[in-house]
Amino acid sequence: MRVEDWRRRIDEIDRKLVELLNERSTCVVEIGRLKKTDGSPLYQPDRERQVLDAAEKANRGPLSEAAIRRLFERILDEARSVERAVMHDEKSPDRGV
């Protein structure tokens, strides 16, 4: 394959990643609503550790475990922002959750 072919493949994967990240965020919105109702705290370090450990365990490379961890830390950070907005009846700064 040529560079252009690989780039088209990357573009396709990127679209799928965006779709999956938004699907994940929809779940986060619902969790935020449930936490607001039952008074659960926003930050739950044990759960975040579970997510990070599972992501590292699922990794088959070529990304390093450290790279996967950094990516998922960022995903979790954005998820907390979405959840915080839901729990405090705020609009998400980017999309108006």
N, CA, C and O atoms as CSV, one atom per row, in Angstrom:
chain,resi,resn,atom,element,x,y,z
A,1,MET,N,N,0.838,-1.187,0.000
A,1,MET,CA,C,0.000,0.000,0.000
A,1,MET,C,C,0.881,1.248,0.000
A,1,MET,O,O,2.031,1.228,0.439
A,2,ARG,N,N,0.305,2.321,-0.503
A,2,ARG,CA,C,0.991,3.613,-0.551
A,2,ARG,C,C,0.649,4.412,0.709
A,2,ARG,O,O,-0.252,4.055,1.467
A,3,VAL,N,N,1.384,5.490,0.908
A,3,VAL,CA,C,1.144,6.365,2.063
A,3,VAL,C,C,-0.307,6.835,2.082
A,3,VAL,O,O,-0.947,6.846,3.134
A,4,GLU,N,N,-0.817,7.220,0.930
A,4,GLU,CA,C,-2.204,7.707,0.854
A,4,GLU,C,C,-3.189,6.637,1.304
A,4,GLU,O,O,-4.183,6.941,1.964
A,5,ASP,N,N,-2.921,5.405,0.954
A,5,ASP,CA,C,-3.786,4.302,1.370
A,5,ASP,C,C,-3.772,4.152,2.894
A,5,ASP,O,O,-4.824,3.989,3.512
A,6,TRP,N,N,-2.597,4.206,3.491
A,6,TRP,CA,C,-2.487,4.106,4.937
A,6,TRP,C,C,-3.177,5.286,5.612
A,6,TRP,O,O,-3.810,5.129,6.656
A,7,ARG,N,N,-3.053,6.465,5.013
A,7,ARG,CA,C,-3.714,7.644,5.596
A,7,ARG,C,C,-5.230,7.525,5.538
A,7,ARG,O,O,-5.920,7.924,6.476
A,8,ARG,N,N,-5.748,6.985,4.452
A,8,ARG,CA,C,-7.194,6.765,4.367
A,8,ARG,C,C,-7.644,5.787,5.453
A,8,ARG,O,O,-8.688,5.974,6.078
A,9,ARG,N,N,-6.860,4.764,5.662
A,9,ARG,CA,C,-7.158,3.780,6.719
A,9,ARG,C,C,-7.143,4.450,8.093
A,9,ARG,O,O,-8.010,4.194,8.929
A,10,ILE,N,N,-6.136,5.320,8.318
A,10,ILE,CA,C,-6.073,6.056,9.581
A,10,ILE,C,C,-7.296,6.955,9.746
A,10,ILE,O,O,-7.859,7.023,10.838
A,11,ASP,N,N,-7.714,7.640,8.698
A,11,ASP,CA,C,-8.900,8.504,8.755
A,11,ASP,C,C,-10.134,7.695,9.136
A,11,ASP,O,O,-10.956,8.146,9.934
A,12,GLU,N,N,-10.259,6.517,8.574
A,12,GLU,CA,C,-11.387,5.637,8.894
A,12,GLU,C,C,-11.350,5.222,10.370
A,12,GLU,O,O,-12.376,5.236,11.051
A,13,ILE,N,N,-10.194,4.864,10.842
A,13,ILE,CA,C,-10.038,4.480,12.247
A,13,ILE,C,C,-10.343,5.667,13.160
A,13,ILE,O,O,-10.993,5.506,14.193
A,14,ASP,N,N,-9.876,6.855,12.784
A,14,ASP,CA,C,-10.141,8.055,13.585
A,14,ASP,C,C,-11.638,8.316,13.707
A,14,ASP,O,O,-12.118,8.666,14.786
A,15,ARG,N,N,-12.373,8.152,12.628
A,15,ARG,CA,C,-13.834,8.340,12.686
A,15,ARG,C,C,-14.459,7.341,13.657
A,15,ARG,O,O,-15.354,7.692,14.425
A,16,LYS,N,N,-13.988,6.110,13.618
A,16,LYS,CA,C,-14.498,5.088,14.538
A,16,LYS,C,C,-14.148,5.426,15.988
A,16,LYS,O,O,-14.966,5.240,16.889
A,17,LEU,N,N,-12.933,5.921,16.205
A,17,LEU,CA,C,-12.533,6.310,17.556
A,17,LEU,C,C,-13.432,7.415,18.105
A,17,LEU,O,O,-13.858,7.363,19.259
A,18,VAL,N,N,-13.712,8.403,17.280
A,18,VAL,CA,C,-14.595,9.494,17.709
A,18,VAL,C,C,-15.971,8.944,18.065
A,18,VAL,O,O,-16.545,9.316,19.088
A,19,GLU,N,N,-16.496,8.065,17.230
A,19,GLU,CA,C,-17.799,7.452,17.496
A,19,GLU,C,C,-17.776,6.692,18.833
A,19,GLU,O,O,-18.694,6.827,19.642
A,20,LEU,N,N,-16.744,5.910,19.056
A,20,LEU,CA,C,-16.642,5.131,20.289
A,20,LEU,C,C,-16.446,6.029,21.513
A,20,LEU,O,O,-17.015,5.764,22.573
A,21,LEU,N,N,-15.656,7.077,21.375
A,21,LEU,CA,C,-15.467,7.993,22.504
A,21,LEU,C,C,-16.767,8.701,22.865
A,21,LEU,O,O,-17.052,8.914,24.043
A,22,ASN,N,N,-17.550,9.062,21.864
A,22,ASN,CA,C,-18.843,9.684,22.147
A,22,ASN,C,C,-19.828,8.684,22.737
A,22,ASN,O,O,-20.633,9.042,23.596
A,23,GLU,N,N,-19.774,7.452,22.291
A,23,GLU,CA,C,-20.615,6.405,22.877
A,23,GLU,C,C,-20.228,6.203,24.353
A,23,GLU,O,O,-21.098,6.056,25.212
A,24,ARG,N,N,-18.946,6.197,24.630
A,24,ARG,CA,C,-18.467,6.075,26.012
A,24,ARG,C,C,-18.961,7.258,26.839
A,24,ARG,O,O,-19.388,7.092,27.982
A,25,SER,N,N,-18.899,8.454,26.252
A,25,SER,CA,C,-19.329,9.657,26.964
A,25,SER,C,C,-20.827,9.650,27.260
A,25,SER,O,O,-21.260,10.205,28.271
A,26,THR,N,N,-21.613,9.036,26.400
A,26,THR,CA,C,-23.045,8.890,26.667
A,26,THR,C,C,-23.249,8.060,27.931
A,26,THR,O,O,-24.128,8.360,28.739
A,27,CYS,N,N,-22.444,7.024,28.100
A,27,CYS,CA,C,-22.505,6.212,29.320
A,27,CYS,C,C,-22.112,7.054,30.531
A,27,CYS,O,O,-22.720,6.943,31.596
A,28,VAL,N,N,-21.097,7.893,30.364
A,28,VAL,CA,C,-20.628,8.759,31.443
A,28,VAL,C,C,-21.729,9.729,31.870
A,28,VAL,O,O,-21.899,9.989,33.061
A,29,VAL,N,N,-22.466,10.257,30.913
A,29,VAL,CA,C,-23.582,11.159,31.223
A,29,VAL,C,C,-24.588,10.442,32.118
A,29,VAL,O,O,-25.044,11.004,33.114
A,30,GLU,N,N,-24.929,9.228,31.776
A,30,GLU,CA,C,-25.905,8.471,32.573
A,30,GLU,C,C,-25.361,8.166,33.966
A,30,GLU,O,O,-26.102,8.225,34.948
A,31,ILE,N,N,-24.083,7.845,34.056
A,31,ILE,CA,C,-23.478,7.602,35.364
A,31,ILE,C,C,-23.510,8.878,36.195
A,31,ILE,O,O,-23.791,8.827,37.393
A,32,GLY,N,N,-23.226,10.015,35.581
A,32,GLY,CA,C,-23.295,11.295,36.289
A,32,GLY,C,C,-24.683,11.567,36.829
A,32,GLY,O,O,-24.826,12.062,37.947
A,33,ARG,N,N,-25.692,11.257,36.064
A,33,ARG,CA,C,-27.082,11.444,36.534
A,33,ARG,C,C,-27.380,10.548,37.730
A,33,ARG,O,O,-28.006,10.979,38.699
A,34,LEU,N,N,-26.926,9.298,37.655
A,34,LEU,CA,C,-27.144,8.376,38.770
A,34,LEU,C,C,-26.371,8.817,40.014
A,34,LEU,O,O,-26.899,8.750,41.124
A,35,LYS,N,N,-25.147,9.260,39.841
A,35,LYS,CA,C,-24.349,9.738,40.975
A,35,LYS,C,C,-24.989,10.966,41.613
A,35,LYS,O,O,-24.981,11.118,42.834
A,36,LYS,N,N,-25.540,11.833,40.781
A,36,LYS,CA,C,-26.206,13.027,41.314
A,36,LYS,C,C,-27.404,12.616,42.161
A,36,LYS,O,O,-27.637,13.178,43.231
A,37,THR,N,N,-28.156,11.642,41.683
A,37,THR,CA,C,-29.348,11.182,42.404
A,37,THR,C,C,-28.999,10.524,43.727
A,37,THR,O,O,-29.644,10.778,44.745
A,38,ASP,N,N,-27.973,9.674,43.712
A,38,ASP,CA,C,-27.669,8.940,44.948
A,38,ASP,C,C,-26.560,9.572,45.792
A,38,ASP,O,O,-26.191,9.036,46.837
A,39,GLY,N,N,-26.030,10.713,45.337
A,39,GLY,CA,C,-25.037,11.430,46.121
A,39,GLY,C,C,-23.637,10.832,46.084
A,39,GLY,O,O,-22.802,11.165,46.925
A,40,SER,N,N,-23.373,9.967,45.138
A,40,SER,CA,C,-22.037,9.384,45.022
A,40,SER,C,C,-21.025,10.447,44.610
A,40,SER,O,O,-21.375,11.406,43.923
A,41,PRO,N,N,-19.779,10.281,45.027
A,41,PRO,CA,C,-18.763,11.270,44.649
A,41,PRO,C,C,-18.386,11.163,43.174
A,41,PRO,O,O,-18.455,10.091,42.573
A,42,LEU,N,N,-17.990,12.289,42.612
A,42,LEU,CA,C,-17.545,12.325,41.229
A,42,LEU,C,C,-16.304,11.460,41.041
A,42,LEU,O,O,-16.270,10.569,40.192
A,43,TYR,N,N,-15.295,11.739,41.843
A,43,TYR,CA,C,-14.015,11.051,41.686
A,43,TYR,C,C,-14.019,9.750,42.480
A,43,TYR,O,O,-14.257,9.739,43.687
A,44,GLN,N,N,-13.752,8.662,41.778
A,44,GLN,CA,C,-13.695,7.352,42.404
A,44,GLN,C,C,-12.387,6.675,41.985
A,44,GLN,O,O,-12.336,5.957,40.987
A,45,PRO,N,N,-11.325,6.921,42.774
A,45,PRO,CA,C,-9.988,6.463,42.382
A,45,PRO,C,C,-9.877,4.951,42.173
A,45,PRO,O,O,-9.121,4.507,41.308
A,46,ASP,N,N,-10.609,4.161,42.942
A,46,ASP,CA,C,-10.540,2.708,42.751
A,46,ASP,C,C,-11.046,2.309,41.372
A,46,ASP,O,O,-10.457,1.455,40.710
A,47,ARG,N,N,-12.128,2.926,40.946
A,47,ARG,CA,C,-12.675,2.625,39.615
A,47,ARG,C,C,-11.708,3.079,38.522
A,47,ARG,O,O,-11.506,2.371,37.535
A,48,GLU,N,N,-11.123,4.233,38.694
A,48,GLU,CA,C,-10.173,4.710,37.682
A,48,GLU,C,C,-8.968,3.772,37.581
A,48,GLU,O,O,-8.485,3.491,36.484
A,49,ARG,N,N,-8.489,3.293,38.722
A,49,ARG,CA,C,-7.386,2.331,38.702
A,49,ARG,C,C,-7.782,1.067,37.949
A,49,ARG,O,O,-6.984,0.520,37.188
A,50,GLN,N,N,-9.015,0.600,38.160
A,50,GLN,CA,C,-9.510,-0.589,37.448
A,50,GLN,C,C,-9.505,-0.352,35.937
A,50,GLN,O,O,-9.080,-1.219,35.173
A,51,VAL,N,N,-9.974,0.810,35.511
A,51,VAL,CA,C,-10.025,1.134,34.079
A,51,VAL,C,C,-8.617,1.177,33.501
A,51,VAL,O,O,-8.365,0.612,32.436
A,52,LEU,N,N,-7.704,1.839,34.190
A,52,LEU,CA,C,-6.330,1.950,33.702
A,52,LEU,C,C,-5.645,0.577,33.651
A,52,LEU,O,O,-4.955,0.252,32.685
A,53,ASP,N,N,-5.847,-0.214,34.700
A,53,ASP,CA,C,-5.246,-1.556,34.725
A,53,ASP,C,C,-5.799,-2.429,33.602
A,53,ASP,O,O,-5.052,-3.167,32.960
A,54,ALA,N,N,-7.108,-2.343,33.366
A,54,ALA,CA,C,-7.736,-3.146,32.303
A,54,ALA,C,C,-7.230,-2.717,30.930
A,54,ALA,O,O,-7.005,-3.556,30.058
A,55,ALA,N,N,-7.052,-1.416,30.739
A,55,ALA,CA,C,-6.546,-0.922,29.450
A,55,ALA,C,C,-5.122,-1.419,29.218
A,55,ALA,O,O,-4.787,-1.861,28.119
A,56,GLU,N,N,-4.302,-1.347,30.232
A,56,GLU,CA,C,-2.930,-1.840,30.098
A,56,GLU,C,C,-2.911,-3.337,29.808
A,56,GLU,O,O,-2.137,-3.812,28.977
A,57,LYS,N,N,-3.759,-4.060,30.493
A,57,LYS,CA,C,-3.811,-5.516,30.307
A,57,LYS,C,C,-4.285,-5.878,28.900
A,57,LYS,O,O,-3.826,-6.867,28.328
A,58,ALA,N,N,-5.182,-5.099,28.351
A,58,ALA,CA,C,-5.726,-5.372,27.018
A,58,ALA,C,C,-4.746,-5.007,25.902
A,58,ALA,O,O,-4.911,-5.434,24.760
A,59,ASN,N,N,-3.742,-4.226,26.235
A,59,ASN,CA,C,-2.793,-3.738,25.235
A,59,ASN,C,C,-1.951,-4.881,24.663
A,59,ASN,O,O,-1.361,-5.673,25.397
A,60,ARG,N,N,-1.916,-4.938,23.336
A,60,ARG,CA,C,-1.084,-5.918,22.640
A,60,ARG,C,C,-0.021,-5.243,21.778
A,60,ARG,O,O,0.653,-5.896,20.982
A,61,GLY,N,N,0.123,-3.908,21.949
A,61,GLY,CA,C,1.150,-3.195,21.213
A,61,GLY,C,C,0.708,-2.832,19.804
A,61,GLY,O,O,-0.324,-3.316,19.338
A,62,PRO,N,N,1.445,-2.017,19.144
A,62,PRO,CA,C,2.807,-1.608,19.434
A,62,PRO,C,C,2.932,-0.472,20.450
A,62,PRO,O,O,4.051,-0.123,20.825
A,63,LEU,N,N,1.829,0.117,20.907
A,63,LEU,CA,C,1.938,1.160,21.929
A,63,LEU,C,C,2.413,0.539,23.237
A,63,LEU,O,O,2.043,-0.587,23.569
A,64,SER,N,N,3.228,1.272,23.969
A,64,SER,CA,C,3.705,0.802,25.270
A,64,SER,C,C,2.584,0.901,26.301
A,64,SER,O,O,1.595,1.605,26.095
A,65,GLU,N,N,2.753,0.189,27.412
A,65,GLU,CA,C,1.774,0.291,28.499
A,65,GLU,C,C,1.693,1.723,29.009
A,65,GLU,O,O,0.612,2.207,29.345
A,66,ALA,N,N,2.839,2.400,29.067
A,66,ALA,CA,C,2.849,3.788,29.529
A,66,ALA,C,C,2.048,4.687,28.583
A,66,ALA,O,O,1.342,5.590,29.032
A,67,ALA,N,N,2.157,4.443,27.290
A,67,ALA,CA,C,1.403,5.244,26.314
A,67,ALA,C,C,-0.091,4.994,26.466
A,67,ALA,O,O,-0.886,5.934,26.450
A,68,ILE,N,N,-0.471,3.741,26.613
A,68,ILE,CA,C,-1.891,3.406,26.821
A,68,ILE,C,C,-2.403,4.071,28.090
A,68,ILE,O,O,-3.498,4.633,28.110
A,69,ARG,N,N,-1.605,4.001,29.142
A,69,ARG,CA,C,-1.999,4.613,30.415
A,69,ARG,C,C,-2.213,6.117,30.235
A,69,ARG,O,O,-3.210,6.661,30.709
A,70,ARG,N,N,-1.287,6.786,29.556
A,70,ARG,CA,C,-1.436,8.235,29.337
A,70,ARG,C,C,-2.700,8.553,28.539
A,70,ARG,O,O,-3.428,9.487,28.873
A,71,LEU,N,N,-2.956,7.788,27.500
A,71,LEU,CA,C,-4.165,8.017,26.695
A,71,LEU,C,C,-5.424,7.848,27.536
A,71,LEU,O,O,-6.338,8.670,27.473
A,72,PHE,N,N,-5.464,6.779,28.321
A,72,PHE,CA,C,-6.649,6.534,29.130
A,72,PHE,C,C,-6.781,7.520,30.291
A,72,PHE,O,O,-7.897,7.840,30.701
A,73,GLU,N,N,-5.669,8.000,30.819
A,73,GLU,CA,C,-5.751,9.050,31.836
A,73,GLU,C,C,-6.427,10.287,31.254
A,73,GLU,O,O,-7.226,10.941,31.924
A,74,ARG,N,N,-6.105,10.599,30.016
A,74,ARG,CA,C,-6.722,11.763,29.356
A,74,ARG,C,C,-8.212,11.515,29.105
A,74,ARG,O,O,-9.040,12.402,29.314
A,75,ILE,N,N,-8.544,10.301,28.656
A,75,ILE,CA,C,-9.954,9.940,28.449
A,75,ILE,C,C,-10.719,10.068,29.760
A,75,ILE,O,O,-11.821,10.615,29.786
A,76,LEU,N,N,-10.143,9.568,30.842
A,76,LEU,CA,C,-10.809,9.644,32.144
A,76,LEU,C,C,-10.945,11.085,32.612
A,76,LEU,O,O,-11.954,11.442,33.220
A,77,ASP,N,N,-9.955,11.912,32.341
A,77,ASP,CA,C,-10.026,13.322,32.703
A,77,ASP,C,C,-11.182,14.009,31.979
A,77,ASP,O,O,-11.933,14.774,32.584
A,78,GLU,N,N,-11.319,13.737,30.700
A,78,GLU,CA,C,-12.433,14.322,29.939
A,78,GLU,C,C,-13.778,13.763,30.413
A,78,GLU,O,O,-14.775,14.483,30.450
A,79,ALA,N,N,-13.799,12.492,30.769
A,79,ALA,CA,C,-15.027,11.883,31.277
A,79,ALA,C,C,-15.455,12.555,32.578
A,79,ALA,O,O,-16.641,12.808,32.786
A,80,ARG,N,N,-14.492,12.845,33.455
A,80,ARG,CA,C,-14.825,13.540,34.706
A,80,ARG,C,C,-15.410,14.920,34.420
A,80,ARG,O,O,-16.325,15.363,35.114
A,81,SER,N,N,-14.889,15.596,33.406
A,81,SER,CA,C,-15.428,16.920,33.047
A,81,SER,C,C,-16.890,16.817,32.612
A,81,SER,O,O,-17.728,17.628,33.006
A,82,VAL,N,N,-17.175,15.813,31.799
A,82,VAL,CA,C,-18.560,15.599,31.353
A,82,VAL,C,C,-19.442,15.255,32.546
A,82,VAL,O,O,-20.530,15.808,32.707
A,83,GLU,N,N,-18.967,14.343,33.372
A,83,GLU,CA,C,-19.743,13.911,34.540
A,83,GLU,C,C,-19.975,15.075,35.502
A,83,GLU,O,O,-21.071,15.235,36.040
A,84,ARG,N,N,-18.942,15.880,35.714
A,84,ARG,CA,C,-19.066,17.040,36.601
A,84,ARG,C,C,-20.155,17.981,36.091
A,84,ARG,O,O,-20.970,18.471,36.873
A,85,ALA,N,N,-20.171,18.232,34.797
A,85,ALA,CA,C,-21.184,19.115,34.216
A,85,ALA,C,C,-22.585,18.558,34.438
A,85,ALA,O,O,-23.509,19.303,34.766
A,86,VAL,N,N,-22.741,17.262,34.260
A,86,VAL,CA,C,-24.056,16.630,34.464
A,86,VAL,C,C,-24.468,16.732,35.926
A,86,VAL,O,O,-25.612,17.067,36.234
A,87,MET,N,N,-23.538,16.443,36.820
A,87,MET,CA,C,-23.847,16.446,38.250
A,87,MET,C,C,-24.167,17.833,38.780
A,87,MET,O,O,-24.861,17.972,39.787
A,88,HIS,N,N,-23.663,18.859,38.106
A,88,HIS,CA,C,-23.889,20.227,38.553
A,88,HIS,C,C,-24.817,20.995,37.614
A,88,HIS,O,O,-24.879,22.224,37.650
A,89,ASP,N,N,-25.535,20.253,36.776
A,89,ASP,CA,C,-26.489,20.864,35.834
A,89,ASP,C,C,-25.866,21.979,35.000
A,89,ASP,O,O,-26.494,23.004,34.736
A,90,GLU,N,N,-24.632,21.759,34.596
A,90,GLU,CA,C,-23.948,22.741,33.763
A,90,GLU,C,C,-23.928,22.251,32.323
A,90,GLU,O,O,-24.102,21.065,32.044
A,91,LYS,N,N,-23.717,23.174,31.441
A,91,LYS,CA,C,-23.498,22.814,30.045
A,91,LYS,C,C,-22.012,22.493,29.870
A,91,LYS,O,O,-21.149,23.183,30.412
A,92,SER,N,N,-21.735,21.459,29.121
A,92,SER,CA,C,-20.348,21.154,28.782
A,92,SER,C,C,-19.823,22.309,27.956
A,92,SER,O,O,-20.516,22.794,27.061
A,93,PRO,N,N,-18.599,22.763,28.240
A,93,PRO,CA,C,-18.084,23.921,27.487
A,93,PRO,C,C,-17.977,23.674,25.994
A,93,PRO,O,O,-18.025,24.621,25.209
A,94,ASP,N,N,-17.832,22.427,25.589
A,94,ASP,CA,C,-17.628,22.150,24.174
A,94,ASP,C,C,-18.917,21.829,23.426
A,94,ASP,O,O,-19.101,22.276,22.294
A,95,ARG,N,N,-19.806,21.065,24.039
A,95,ARG,CA,C,-20.937,20.550,23.284
A,95,ARG,C,C,-22.287,20.729,23.967
A,95,ARG,O,O,-23.308,20.353,23.392
A,96,GLY,N,N,-22.326,21.288,25.167
A,96,GLY,CA,C,-23.610,21.510,25.806
A,96,GLY,C,C,-24.291,20.248,26.268
A,96,GLY,O,O,-25.480,20.054,26.013
A,97,VAL,N,N,-23.546,19.373,26.956
A,97,VAL,CA,C,-24.111,18.106,27.433
A,97,VAL,C,C,-25.379,18.330,28.177
A,97,VAL,O,O,-25.994,17.375,28.651
